[in-house]
């Protein structure tokens, strides 16, 4: 299990490093010239972050850390917003209706499960979200990318157990 977690961390760091190198090479930042256009992440860059958030959402809900689950679900929604803005069409598939359907269906079900703090409903809604991700991959000609419930945390330096609070507070909303 430690080897899987370490491989995930190494892959994540490598992806970030390669992306930064690509930006410097493509836009001339190595030579000190001004970038021709602002950097825009590739769909794969966004999707790797979505995959990490998907895993963190699972571990938070599975541990009944509802505040963290709510936060990670919010991060997933923000990632979907980025996809909709930056990639309105993928392989001929219009993303806004797909994302609207996710928000109205699977995301709404996860929101209700988290609000109810119901682990069984959470697990069921999470599995439906995962199936929807795979259906999207199939229609966008990426059927070879199959998402599943994670079996090991993507990051070993984060605790997914809920923490006791000394002061009252509600769910943290992170908006850009």
N, C-alpha and C positions, 0 to 999 in steps of 0.2 A: 504494500500500500504506500509506503514511503517513496518507493521508486516511481510510482504513478504520479504522486503529488509533485515530486521533484521534476519529473519530465514535463508536467503541465506548467510549472513555474518557468523552467528553461525555455519551453516553447513560447510562452507569453513574452518573456524578456527578448527572445530572438525576434519575435514578430515586431515588437516595438523598435528594436534596433534596426531591423531591415527597413521598416517604414521610415524612420528618421534618415537613414542613409539614402533611401530612394528620393526623399524630399530634397536633401542637400544636392544630390547628383542631378536630379531632374530640373530643379529651379536655380542652379548655379550658386547656391549659398556657400559651397566650398571655395569658390574663387572670389567671394566678396561682392559679387554682382547682385543687384536687387532682383528679387523674384519676379518673374513675368506675370504670375497670377497667384492668388492665395492658395494655400494647400487645402485640398478637400479629400477627406478619407475615402478610400476605396470601399466597396461593399464588403469585401472580406475583412477589412479592418473593423468595421462596425459589427459584423457578425461574430467575430471572435470575442468581442466584448459582450455581445448578447449571450453567447454560449456560457461565458463566465457568470454573468448575472443570472442566467437560468439555473446554473448549478448552485449558486449562492442562495437563490430563492428557495430551492428544494431543501437545502440544509437548514436554513432558517426556519421554514415551516415545519420541517420534520422535528426540529428541536423545540418547537412551540415558542420560538422567539418571534412573536407576532409583529413587534415593532420593526425588527430587521427585515422580516418577510415583506412588510408593507413598503419599506424603503427600497428593497430590491425590485419589487414589482413596479414601483414608480420609476426606477432606473430603466427597466425593460420598456416601459411606456415611452420614456424619453428617447430610447434607442429606436423604437418604431417611428417616432416623430421624425428623427433624423433620416431614417430610410425613406420615409414618405417625401421629405423635402429634397433630399439629394439624389434619390433614385426612384422617381415616380413610376418608371416602367423598368421591369427586369425581364429580359428574355420574352418581350412581348406581353407581359402580364402587368396590368395597371395595379400599382401597389395601394393607392388610397382605398379602393373598395375592400381589398384583402385586410388591410390594417383596421378599417372601420369594423369589419366583421369580427376580427380578433378582439377589438375593444368592447364591442357589444356582447360578445359571447364569452370566450375563454377568460379574458382579462376581467370582465365583470364578475364572472363566477369566482375567480380567485380573490377578487376584492371582497366579495361577500363572505367567503370562507375565512379570510384573514380577519375581517371585522367580527365575525362570529367566534373566532378563535377555535375553529372546528378542524382538527387535524384530518379526520376522515374526508370531509368535504374538500379540504385543501388538497389532499393527495389525489382525489378524483379530478378536481379542476386542473391540477398541475399536469396530470396525465393527458387530459384533453388538450391543454395548451401544447404539450409536447407533440401530440398527434397532429395538431394544426401546423406546427412548425414543419413537420415532415411532409405534410400535404403541400405546403407552400414550396418546399424544396423540390418536390416532384413536378409541380406545374411550371416552375422556373428552370427546369432542366438541370437540377442539382440533386436528383434522387439518390445519388451516391453519398450524400451527406445525410446521415441518419442520427437524429438526436434521441437520447433516452434519459431515463432517470440516472443521475450520477451515482456512482458507487463510492467515491472518495472525494473529500473536499478539494476544490481547485487550489485553495490556498491553505497552507498549514499554519500561517501566522495569524489567523483570525479564529476566535471562538464563536461558535454559533449558538451557544447556550444563552438563554435570557439572563440579563443582569438585574439584580435588585436595585431599585432606585431609592435614593435618600430623599429626593424631592419629587413632588408630583409632576407629571409631564405626559404629553400625548405623543402620538406618532410624529416622527420627524419628516417633514416634507422638504424635499430637495428640488428646487426649481432654478433653472438657469435664466 
